Structures are given as C-alpha cells and as structure tokens.
Amino acid sequence: MKLFDVVSTKEALNVMKENFSFKLSEEKVSFFNSVNRYVSQDIESEINVPHFRKSLVDGYAVLAKDVFLASESNPVPLNLIGESYMGEICNKILDSEEAVYVPTGGMVPVNAEGVVMIEYAEKLGEDTVLIEKGVSLNDNIVEIGEDIKEKERIYEKGHLINERDIGVLAGANINSIPVYKKVVVGIISTGDEILDLDEGIRDAKIKDINSYMLYGQLSKISCEPIIYPPAKDNLEEIIELMDKAINECDMVLISGGSSVGKKDETIRAIESFENSKVLIEGIAIKPGKPTIVASVNDKLILGLPGHPLSCGFVVEAIVKPFILSLFNAKKDNRIILCEFAYNYHKSKGREEYIAVDIKEESRKIICVPIFAKSSVIKHFANCDGYLKIDRELEGIHKGEIVKVNLF
C-alpha cells in the first residue's frame, strides 16, 4: 500500500466527484420535516405576503393631507369613524378629516395613506381623536407583497432549510417542500480494541467514539447514517460487514482501517470484491494523512484514520464537501474573519487543520489554536471552529487575519 504517495484534498475531492457523481432521488415533505434538508428544485411563493395592506403599529389610519401640519403644539382633530379588527376585512373608506383605529397587523382602509402611532394621538370621547404628528405617504403601512411577492422565488435549488425558513414557508402558504432524499451512509469502526456502545469497559479496550462523531457530523447535512457493529481486525469479518453496508447504503465510511502500522485489513477487504478499485492511498492533510478512497460496486468507500481528531477533520475536508456537491448545495460552512493569536509554523506540502477557540479582546475577534494529539476528541467537540492552512504555506503570523469555519 503506497500510503505516502499522497494527493491534495482538492485532487481527492475531484477524484470522488469524477467517479461517484450519482443522481439523488427527490421527495416532498412537510415543513415540519424539512429542517436540515436540501431543496431539490426552486421554490416560489404561492401568495403575496402580506396579501392585504396592514398596519405596522397600533394607531390611526389617516389621509396624509389631513395631518400634514399636525404637531404637539398644533394637534389636528379628526372624526373617528370606527376601528379595524384583527383577522377581519376593513371595509371602511376614509373621507376628508376622518380616522380609523388599527391595531398592529390589522388591515387598513383601502385608501389609507399612513398610520399615526397611538403615542402621537389622544382620543377625545368616542368620535374624535387629536393627531399630534404628521405622516408621509404610506408611513407605518406594509404594502401587499412587500415581504414576499406572489410567484417570487424564495429558495433556490440546493438551499439548506434551516429552523427560520419553515416560518417563511408557512407564511408563503407552502405545505409540501421538494427536497432531495437523504444520503444513506454506512459507518463501520474497526479494531480489536473497539467496544460497542452497550459493552462494558474492560482490559485495554475503548468505546467506539468515531462512529458516533461521524453520525453527528453527517446528520447535519441531510444524511441518514447507519452505524454497524465494530469489526475486529479480521479480514472475513470486515468483508462481511462491508458487503452488508454496501448493499444497504449509498456510501460507506470505515474508520480505523487506514492507520500506518496497524494490523489492518481494509485494503485487502476492498480488493476482495470483484468490482473494486483503490483510487487514493493517502491525502496531503494533517491530521488525516492515511486516508483511503476506493470504489466497490460503483459505491464510494472511504477508509478514515482511527484517531478521532484525524477522522473528524477528514470528514470536514473531503467527505462533507463531496456530499454537499451531490445536493447542489449553495452554501457551505459559516465563516468568520479573526486575528490569529500566535506565530505558528507548519511544514510545506500538506494542508493542516487546526481547531480554534474564538474570543474578544480589546474589541478584536481573536482565534486561539487548540493544540491536541490526534487521539483526543474533547477539544474537537468543544472548539468554536477550525481553520485550514493551505499546503503551500509555512504557517501563520501572529496578528494575521484568517478565515475560521464555524461549527
């Protein structure tokens, strides 16, 4: 295995896209089930939002010319001809020197030219109101379609529906949202030392961390991860699990199956399948260099490092971008510009990923690197984000502005 004949992350991603660009199926879901799903076609509003002229404030709908000169020292009396009720059509028409009370969100008279806030009005009896401030044309009125116009494209194909979007969809009268079906990803951890979640700690064995970390990472990008029981470092057992996962999933991730010096059977397991090919046997990335990219029965198989930090960063570097490309995703990670806290040197020739914390100092946004061994998971879980140092760079200078990908 030529584990040190490595390619860049960009080259690895291109290889994956060229060999595994499969078409995803589509389905329609309710907006309750649409959060963290990718839109499979453009979505247009079915109605104007709002579909009637409404008041932005509690106050009095008026004609602008009637209150043009109104002020505290020169209040203008208007005849109060009634009020608009929430959720009901307002059929009143304003004549000269007339007003209608309108609550926030209530429909205004069809010819209203503005709404005077209640703070600038004083009601005198049942039929008169003193106006103490003038309004400009359409002041405090939300026009028909001012928020969203009928047939307006509100989401493009590839948009990731978030928790705020479902309010927009509901307001636009869209109850059935077209989305891509989730990518089914099989997850297998390998190693004689790996214990399943329900197994008790014993000897020099450890719980299966990677499977559950991968589950969390992939669940955020419209995947359906399936965790298989850990496989021992046994060729027959790995082949059996891989065969099951390949038949049930769109792609398979095998963690712990690429480490240097380990009693590893992943390559032989992959090559045991008739229609198989190992495409990449190492990526120029730190941490995460010993990564395998392969094809079995035209399905993507990735051998990920066993160390949790390495495994997690490989997913961020190539697995997530590949999956997002399948969804035609329009937006990737959230990014923030920060000032780097230290001088940091790295070797040229490979990308490096560093977990960072973000804090504010002297009105500056500072990112502080978290240096940890690749076997440590706590810092990866608790950090605010990470930054990528390109392979041709030799490091980062203190005070340099860097891009941090937020989790």
C-alpha positions in Angstrom: 0.0 0.0 0.0 1.6 3.3 -1.1 0.4 5.3 1.9 2.8 8.1 1.3 2.1 8.6 -2.4 -0.4 11.3 -1.4 -2.7 13.7 -3.2 -4.1 17.1 -2.2 -7.5 17.4 -0.7 -8.6 19.2 -3.9 -7.4 16.3 -6.0 -9.0 13.8 -3.7 -12.3 15.7 -3.9 -12.1 15.8 -7.7 -11.4 12.1 -7.9 -14.5 11.5 -5.7 -16.7 13.8 -7.9 -15.5 12.2 -11.1 -16.1 8.7 -10.0 -19.2 8.9 -7.8 -21.5 11.7 -9.1 -24.8 9.8 -8.7 -28.2 11.4 -9.0 -30.2 11.7 -5.8 -33.9 10.9 -5.7 -36.4 13.5 -4.7 -39.4 13.5 -2.3 -41.8 16.0 -0.8 -42.0 16.6 2.9 -44.0 18.8 5.3 -42.2 21.9 6.6 -42.0 20.1 10.0 -39.7 17.5 8.4 -37.8 19.9 6.1 -35.3 21.3 8.5 -31.7 20.4 7.5 -32.9 19.1 4.2 -31.7 20.4 0.8 -34.3 21.8 -1.6 -34.4 19.8 -4.9 -36.0 22.5 -7.0 -36.6 26.2 -6.9 -39.5 27.2 -4.6 -41.9 30.1 -5.4 -44.3 31.7 -3.1 -48.0 30.8 -3.7 -49.3 34.1 -2.4 -48.4 37.7 -1.7 -47.1 38.2 1.8 -48.9 40.1 3.2 -51.9 39.7 0.9 -53.6 42.8 2.3 -52.3 46.3 3.3 -51.7 46.2 7.1 -50.5 48.5 9.9 -47.0 48.2 11.2 -48.1 49.9 14.5 -51.0 50.5 16.9 -52.5 53.8 15.7 -54.9 55.7 13.5 -55.2 55.3 9.7 -55.4 58.7 8.1 -55.1 60.7 4.9 -51.7 62.3 4.8 -53.0 65.7 3.7 -55.3 65.9 6.8 -52.4 65.7 9.3 -49.7 67.5 7.3 -49.3 70.3 9.8 -50.1 68.3 12.9 -47.8 68.7 15.9 -47.9 68.7 19.7 -48.5 72.4 19.8 -50.9 72.2 16.9 -52.9 69.0 17.2 -55.4 68.3 14.4 -58.9 66.9 15.4 -60.2 64.1 13.2 -63.5 62.3 13.2 -63.1 58.7 14.5 -65.3 56.5 12.3 -64.6 53.2 13.8 -61.8 50.6 14.0 -60.2 47.7 12.2 -60.4 44.3 13.9 -57.6 41.7 13.7 -58.2 39.0 11.2 -61.2 40.7 9.7 -61.6 42.8 6.5 -61.7 46.5 7.0 -64.4 47.9 4.7 -64.2 51.5 5.9 -63.3 54.2 3.4 -61.7 57.4 4.7 -63.2 60.7 3.8 -61.5 64.1 4.5 -60.7 64.7 8.2 -61.5 61.1 9.2 -59.5 58.4 11.0 -59.9 54.7 11.8 -58.2 52.9 14.7 -56.0 50.0 13.5 -54.0 47.5 15.7 -50.6 46.3 14.8 -51.1 43.8 11.9 -54.6 44.9 11.3 -56.0 45.7 7.8 -56.0 49.4 7.0 -58.8 51.1 4.9 -58.2 50.7 1.2 -57.4 54.4 0.7 -55.4 55.0 3.9 -52.2 56.9 3.3 -50.5 56.4 6.6 -50.9 55.3 10.2 -50.2 57.7 13.1 -48.7 55.9 16.1 -51.0 55.8 19.1 -48.3 57.7 21.1 -48.9 60.7 18.9 -52.7 60.7 19.3 -55.2 61.5 22.0 -58.7 60.2 21.9 -61.4 62.7 22.9 -64.6 60.8 23.6 -65.9 58.2 21.2 -65.9 60.1 17.9 -62.8 62.4 18.0 -59.1 61.9 18.1 -56.4 64.6 18.2 -53.4 63.9 16.0 -50.1 65.4 17.2 -47.8 64.3 14.4 -48.0 64.2 10.6 -47.2 61.2 8.4 -45.6 60.8 5.0 -47.3 58.7 2.3 -47.6 55.1 3.4 -45.9 55.7 6.8 -46.3 52.6 9.0 -48.2 50.7 6.3 -47.0 47.3 5.0 -48.0 47.1 1.3 -49.4 44.0 -0.4 -46.4 41.7 -1.3 -43.9 44.0 0.4 -42.4 41.0 2.3 -42.8 38.3 -0.4 -44.5 38.7 -3.8 -46.6 36.0 -5.4 -44.5 33.7 -7.7 -41.3 35.2 -6.2 -38.5 32.6 -5.9 -37.8 32.4 -2.2 -35.4 29.4 -2.2 -33.1 28.1 -4.9 -32.4 24.5 -5.6 -29.6 23.4 -3.2 -30.7 25.6 -0.3 -30.5 24.0 3.1 -33.7 24.6 5.0 -33.0 25.9 8.5 -35.2 26.5 11.6 -36.1 30.0 10.4 -37.0 29.0 6.9 -40.0 27.0 7.9 -41.7 30.2 9.1 -41.2 31.7 5.7 -42.6 28.6 4.0 -45.6 28.6 6.2 -46.2 32.3 5.5 -45.9 31.7 1.8 -48.6 29.0 2.0 -46.2 26.2 1.1 -47.0 23.0 2.9 -45.2 20.5 0.8 -41.5 21.1 0.2 -39.5 19.3 -2.6 -36.2 18.0 -1.1 -33.5 15.5 -2.0 -33.7 12.2 -0.2 -31.1 11.7 2.4 -27.8 10.1 1.5 -27.5 6.8 3.3 -24.0 6.5 4.8 -22.8 3.3 6.4 -20.3 3.7 9.3 -18.0 0.9 10.4 -15.3 1.2 13.0 -12.6 -1.4 13.0 -10.1 -2.7 15.6 -9.7 -5.4 18.2 -9.7 -2.6 20.8 -13.1 -1.1 19.9 -16.2 -1.7 22.1 -19.8 -1.2 21.1 -21.9 1.3 22.9 -23.6 -1.2 25.2 -20.4 -3.2 26.1 -18.7 -2.6 29.4 -15.2 -1.2 29.6 -12.6 -3.9 30.0 -8.9 -4.6 29.5 -7.2 -2.0 27.3 -10.3 -1.5 25.1 -12.1 1.7 24.3 -15.6 2.7 23.3 -16.5 3.4 19.7 -16.0 7.2 19.5 -15.7 7.7 15.8 -19.0 6.1 14.7 -21.0 8.5 16.9 -18.9 11.5 16.0 -19.4 10.7 12.3 -23.1 10.2 12.9 -23.3 13.7 14.4 -21.3 15.4 11.6 -23.3 13.7 8.8 -26.7 14.2 10.3 -26.3 17.9 10.0 -26.1 17.7 6.2 -29.1 15.7 5.3 -27.6 12.2 5.6 -29.0 9.1 7.1 -26.1 7.5 8.9 -26.3 3.8 9.7 -23.9 2.6 12.4 -22.8 -1.0 12.1 -21.3 -3.0 15.0 -17.5 -2.6 15.3 -15.4 -5.1 13.3 -12.4 -6.8 14.7 -9.1 -6.8 12.8 -10.2 -9.9 10.9 -10.5 -10.0 7.1 -13.6 -12.2 6.9 -15.5 -10.1 9.5 -14.6 -6.8 7.7 -15.6 -8.2 4.3 -18.9 -9.4 5.7 -19.7 -6.1 7.3 -18.6 -4.2 4.2 -20.8 -6.4 2.0 -23.8 -5.7 4.1 -23.2 -1.9 4.3 -22.5 -1.6 0.5 -25.9 -3.3 -0.2 -27.8 -1.1 2.2 -26.1 2.3 1.8 -25.1 4.9 -0.8 -21.5 5.1 0.5 -19.5 3.6 3.3 -17.0 5.1 5.8 -14.6 2.7 7.6 -12.7 4.3 10.4 -9.6 2.8 11.8 -9.0 1.0 8.6 -6.2 3.1 7.2 -3.7 3.6 10.0 0.0 3.0 9.4 1.5 0.1 11.4 -1.9 -1.3 12.5 -3.0 -4.9 11.8 -5.1 -3.5 9.1 -7.2 -5.5 6.6 -9.2 -2.8 4.9 -7.3 -2.7 1.6 -7.5 -6.5 1.2 -11.1 -6.4 2.1 -11.8 -3.8 -0.6 -9.8 -5.8 -3.1 -11.7 -9.0 -2.3 -14.7 -7.6 -4.1 -14.9 -8.4 -7.8 -15.8 -4.9 -8.9 -13.4 -2.9 -6.8 -10.6 -0.3 -7.2 -8.5 1.6 -4.7 -8.3 5.2 -6.1 -6.3 7.0 -3.4 -4.0 5.7 -0.6 -3.1 8.9 1.2 -4.0 12.6 1.4 -1.7 15.6 2.0 -3.5 16.7 5.1 -2.6 17.0 8.8 -4.2 15.4 10.7 -5.6 12.6 8.5 -2.9 11.7 6.0 -3.5 7.9 5.9 -6.9 8.1 4.2 -8.2 5.7 1.6 -10.6 6.4 -1.3 -11.9 3.4 -3.1 -14.8 2.0 -5.2 -16.7 -1.2 -4.7 -19.6 -2.0 -7.0 -19.5 1.7 -8.1 -20.1 2.9 -4.5 -17.7 5.2 -2.6 -15.7 3.6 0.2 -13.6 5.8 2.4 -11.0 4.4 4.8 -10.7 7.0 7.6 -7.9 7.3 10.3 -8.7 5.7 13.6 -7.7 8.8 15.7 -10.9 10.8 16.3 -9.4 14.2 15.6 -7.9 13.0 12.3 -11.1 11.2 11.4 -13.2 14.3 12.1 -11.1 16.7 10.1 -11.0 14.3 7.0 -14.8 14.4 7.1 -14.7 18.3 7.2 -12.1 18.4 4.4 -13.4 16.0 1.8 -16.5 14.0 2.9 -18.8 16.9 3.6 -17.8 18.9 0.5 -18.4 15.8 -1.6 -21.9 15.2 -0.1 -22.8 18.9 -0.4 -21.9 18.7 -4.1 -24.5 16.0 -4.6 -27.2 18.3 -3.2 -26.0 21.2 -5.4 -25.6 23.0 -2.1 -25.5 26.8 -2.4 -23.9 27.4 1.0 -21.2 25.7 2.9 -19.8 26.4 6.3 -20.3 29.7 8.1 -17.0 31.6 8.1 -15.8 34.4 10.4 -12.6 36.5 10.0 -10.4 36.5 13.1 -7.0 37.7 14.2 -4.6 34.8 14.8 -3.2 34.8 18.4 0.3 33.3 17.8 3.1 32.7 15.4 2.6 29.2 14.1 4.9 27.2 11.8 4.0 24.2 9.7 5.7 22.0 7.1 5.1 22.8 3.5 3.5 20.2 1.3 0.2 19.4 3.1 -2.8 21.2 4.3 -3.2 21.5 8.1 -6.4 21.8 10.0 -6.4 23.4 13.5 -9.2 23.5 16.0 -9.6 27.0 17.5 -11.5 28.9 20.1 -12.8 32.4 19.4 -12.8 35.2 21.9 -13.0 39.0 22.0 -10.0 41.0 23.2 -9.7 44.8 23.1 -12.6 45.0 20.6 -10.9 42.4 18.3 -12.1 39.0 17.4 -9.2 36.6 18.2 -8.9 32.9 17.4 -6.7 30.8 19.6 -5.4 27.5 18.3 -6.1 24.4 20.4 -3.1 22.1 20.2 -4.1 18.5 20.9 -3.0 15.0 20.0 -4.9 13.4 17.1 -6.3 10.8 19.5 -8.0 13.5 21.6 -11.7 14.1 20.9 -12.7 16.6 23.7 -11.1 19.6 22.1 -12.6 18.9 18.7 -16.1 18.7 20.4 -15.6 21.9 22.4 -13.9 24.2 19.9 -15.7 27.0 18.2 -14.4 26.1 14.7 -11.3 25.3 12.7 -9.0 26.9 10.2 -7.3 25.4 7.2 -3.7 26.3 6.4 -3.0 25.7 2.7 -0.3 23.2 1.8 2.0 25.8 0.1 2.1 28.0 3.3 4.7 27.6 6.0 2.5 28.9 8.8 0.6 31.9 10.2 2.0 35.0 11.7 0.6 36.5 14.9 -2.0 39.1 14.2 -2.7 37.7 10.7 -6.3 37.7 9.7 -7.6 34.2 9.0 -10.8 32.6 8.0 -12.4 30.3 10.6 -15.0 27.8 9.7 -17.6 27.8 12.5 -19.2 24.6 13.7 
